[in-house]
Amino acid sequence: MTRRAVQFFFFAIVSFFASPLVRCDTLVIGQKYALHFTDLDGRPLSTADGQTTIVVLATPANWEKARATGDRVPEYCLGNPNYRMITVVRFTGRHSVIGRRIAIAFVRHRINEEARQLQRRYEARKIRRDARRDIWVVTDFDGAAAAQLGNVTDFRVLVFAPDGELLAQWSDVPGASQLAAALK
């Protein structure tokens, strides 16, 4: 074999075996995804169940980014059953049963704080709904929920159409106009 043939053969073999290691599992805009989650209140959720869905992947360290994303959701989405935002809180490391309970208690406390603030926005818009029922948070201790979102990062925002089509995604807090454009 010539030197060039050996190089090509070597490159082909390395590429074949290395491809699973460098495979990119990011979700693709325009593709449909029926991702399934269960929130802290035991409610089953899917990205393909007929609602436009914002999914925010966050960690306890960057919870404020998730909050900032929620603050940028257009007013016409508030209290509208055609739209929702699911926050997936990814916990890293091992957690004992007691550690998980403490983390869940902390998350529930944050949810109740957010519900009070969202309720004020509802009242300002004369929306007669319990804002707490419109907050969906998934705690992810084993990485299963985050794994559905492709390459796991510390923070991610994805917008899905009612049929599960991925409309937009960001690795940082999107601007209000960017988010509004994706939700139209």
C-alpha positions in Angstrom: 0.0 0.0 0.0 1.1 3.5 -0.7 1.7 6.0 2.1 -1.4 8.0 0.9 -3.6 4.8 1.1 -2.3 4.0 4.6 -3.1 7.6 5.7 -6.6 7.4 4.2 -7.2 4.0 5.8 -6.0 5.2 9.2 -8.1 8.3 9.0 -11.2 6.3 8.0 -10.7 3.8 10.9 -10.1 6.6 13.4 -13.2 8.6 12.1 -15.4 5.5 12.4 -14.4 4.6 15.9 -14.2 8.2 17.2 -17.5 9.4 15.7 -19.6 8.2 18.7 -17.3 10.2 20.9 -17.7 13.4 19.0 -21.3 12.9 17.9 -23.3 16.0 18.4 -26.7 15.4 20.1 -27.9 18.9 19.9 -31.5 19.3 18.9 -32.1 20.7 15.4 -34.4 23.6 14.6 -37.2 22.5 12.4 -37.2 18.9 13.7 -40.1 17.6 15.9 -39.4 16.3 19.4 -41.9 14.8 21.8 -40.0 15.2 25.0 -41.7 14.0 28.2 -41.3 15.3 31.7 -43.1 15.1 35.0 -43.1 18.3 37.2 -42.8 18.6 40.9 -46.6 18.5 41.3 -46.7 15.1 39.4 -48.2 16.7 36.2 -47.1 14.9 33.0 -45.8 17.3 30.3 -44.8 16.9 26.7 -43.3 19.3 24.1 -45.8 17.9 21.6 -49.1 18.1 23.4 -50.7 21.1 21.6 -49.1 24.0 23.5 -46.3 26.3 22.5 -43.7 25.4 25.1 -40.6 27.2 26.3 -38.2 24.8 28.0 -35.5 26.3 30.2 -32.7 24.1 31.4 -31.0 25.6 34.5 -29.0 24.7 37.5 -29.4 26.0 41.0 -26.4 28.2 40.4 -28.1 30.0 37.4 -31.7 30.1 38.5 -31.7 33.8 37.9 -31.2 33.2 34.2 -34.3 31.1 34.2 -36.2 33.8 36.0 -34.9 36.5 33.6 -36.2 34.3 30.7 -39.6 34.1 32.4 -39.7 37.9 32.8 -39.1 38.2 29.1 -42.1 36.1 28.1 -44.5 38.3 26.2 -47.6 39.5 28.1 -50.0 37.8 25.6 -48.6 34.4 26.8 -49.5 35.1 30.5 -52.4 33.0 31.6 -53.0 31.8 28.0 -53.4 28.0 28.0 -51.8 27.8 24.5 -48.4 28.7 26.0 -46.3 27.5 28.9 -42.8 27.6 30.3 -41.2 24.5 31.8 -38.1 24.9 33.9 -35.9 21.9 34.2 -33.6 22.3 37.2 -30.6 20.0 36.8 -28.7 19.0 39.9 -25.2 17.7 39.5 -23.4 15.3 41.8 -24.8 12.6 44.0 -27.7 13.4 46.4 -28.8 11.3 49.3 -32.5 10.9 49.9 -32.3 13.6 52.6 -30.3 15.8 50.2 -32.9 15.5 47.5 -35.7 16.3 50.0 -33.8 19.5 51.0 -33.2 20.4 47.4 -36.9 19.9 46.5 -38.0 21.9 49.5 -35.7 24.7 48.3 -37.1 24.5 44.8 -40.7 24.5 46.1 -39.9 27.7 48.1 -38.5 29.4 44.9 -41.6 28.3 43.0 -43.9 29.8 45.6 -41.9 33.1 45.4 -42.1 33.1 41.6 -45.9 32.4 41.8 -46.4 35.5 44.0 -44.6 37.6 41.5 -46.4 36.1 38.6 -49.7 36.6 40.4 -49.0 40.3 40.5 -48.5 40.3 36.7 -51.8 38.4 36.3 -53.6 40.9 38.5 -52.2 43.8 36.5 -53.6 42.2 33.3 -56.9 41.2 35.1 -56.2 37.5 34.6 -58.3 35.5 37.0 -56.2 32.4 37.5 -54.0 31.0 40.2 -50.5 31.7 38.9 -49.0 28.8 40.9 -50.9 26.4 38.6 -49.1 27.9 35.6 -45.6 27.2 36.9 -44.0 23.9 35.8 -40.7 22.9 37.3 -39.0 19.6 36.8 -36.2 18.5 39.2 -33.6 16.5 37.4 -31.2 14.6 39.8 -30.2 11.8 37.4 -29.7 13.8 34.2 -32.5 12.0 32.4 -34.6 15.2 31.7 -31.6 17.2 30.7 -30.4 14.4 28.4 -33.6 14.8 26.3 -32.5 18.3 25.5 -29.3 17.3 23.6 -25.9 18.3 24.7 -26.2 19.1 28.3 -25.1 22.6 29.3 -25.6 24.6 32.4 -28.2 26.8 30.8 -30.4 26.5 27.7 -33.7 27.9 26.4 -35.7 26.0 23.7 -39.0 27.0 22.1 -41.3 24.2 20.8 -44.3 24.6 18.5 -47.6 22.8 19.6 -46.6 19.8 17.5 -43.1 19.6 19.1 -41.2 21.3 16.3 -38.2 23.1 17.7 -38.5 26.7 16.7 -35.6 28.3 18.5 -32.8 27.7 21.0 -30.3 29.7 22.9 -27.5 28.9 25.3 -28.0 32.2 27.2 -31.0 34.3 28.1 -32.7 35.4 24.9 -33.7 39.0 24.4 -37.4 39.8 24.8 -37.8 40.5 21.1 -36.0 37.2 20.2 -38.3 35.3 22.5 -41.4 37.0 21.2 -40.4 36.3 17.5 -39.9 32.6 18.3 -43.3 32.4 20.0 -45.3 34.0 17.2 
